[in-house]
Amino acid sequence: MSLWALLRFVVGVLLWMTAWGALPKLFAELPSDAASVQNGEVPPYNPVGRRDPFRPFMLDLRRREPESVELTPLQRYELGQLTVVGTMWEMSPPRAVVEDSAGMGFIVTLGTPMGRNGGVVTAIEPRRVIVEEKTVDFYGNEQVNRIVMETPSEEGPSQPGREKR
């Protein structure tokens, strides 16, 4: 069916409905809010339970941290810029040594903040460190990203892996 044929059909149905008086009856059965709009009254808008359509959603996703808080050197790096050099897990608390690209080493323990996205060291296991980052998605749900940083193998350095939980 072509567009012109569809348009002729719709116009024909509307003309038939007006000729037989069915169109005025159709508009007479409108709900009360729509009837008040026909009378010139505007129903009040109720924004409860709706998001602001003009507010950029990226504003809600960004974390608001006080500007007076000093970042540690590990919080200035992306996690991909750091490599795990060694782990000591049989001591209390377990520790790991993390190195940046310039060769500067940092000792981390459980609870040490790492990375630009507010990650925290949650586990230190043999040959790997697990960092969890909390993010908020578009719908406002909080998600936890687990980043597993492993010591480089003999073949070459590995990139940190990401897991969603």
Residue pairs with C-beta under 8 A, 6 or more apart in sequence:
14 23
17 23
17 26
27 38
30 38
33 43
36 42
36 43
37 43
57 138
60 136
60 140
61 135
61 136
61 137
61 138
63 118
72 113
73 104
73 106
74 82
74 98
74 106
74 108
74 112
74 113
74 114
74 115
75 113
75 114
75 115
75 116
76 116
77 100
77 114
77 115
77 116
78 115
78 116
79 114
79 115
79 119
79 131
79 147
79 149
79 160
80 159
80 160
81 100
81 101
82 98
82 99
82 100
82 106
82 114
82 149
83 98
83 99
83 149
83 151
83 152
83 157
84 96
84 97
84 98
84 99
84 127
84 128
84 129
84 149
84 150
84 151
84 152
85 97
85 98
85 99
85 105
85 151
86 96
86 97
86 151
87 94
87 95
87 96
87 97
87 124
87 125
87 126
87 127
87 128
87 129
87 151
88 94
88 95
88 96
88 124
89 124
89 125
89 126
93 109
93 110
94 109
94 110
94 124
95 107
95 108
95 109
95 124
96 107
96 108
96 109
96 121
96 124
96 129
97 105
97 106
97 107
97 108
98 105
98 106
98 107
98 108
98 114
98 129
98 149
99 105
99 106
100 106
108 114
108 121
108 124
108 129
109 121
109 124
110 121
110 122
110 123
110 124
111 120
111 121
112 120
112 121
113 119
113 120
114 120
114 121
114 131
115 131
115 133
115 147
117 133
117 135
118 133
118 134
119 131
119 132
119 133
119 147
120 131
120 132
120 133
121 129
121 130
121 131
122 130
122 131
122 132
122 146
123 129
123 130
124 130
127 150
127 151
128 148
128 149
128 150
128 151
129 148
129 149
130 146
130 147
130 148
130 149
131 146
131 147
131 149
132 144
132 145
132 146
132 147
133 144
133 145
133 147
134 142
134 143
134 144
134 145
135 142
135 143
135 144
135 145
136 142
136 143
137 143
143 164
143 165
144 164
144 165
145 162
145 163
145 164
145 165
146 162
146 163
146 164
146 165
147 160
147 161
147 162
147 163
148 160
148 161
148 162
148 163
149 160
150 158
150 160
150 161
152 158
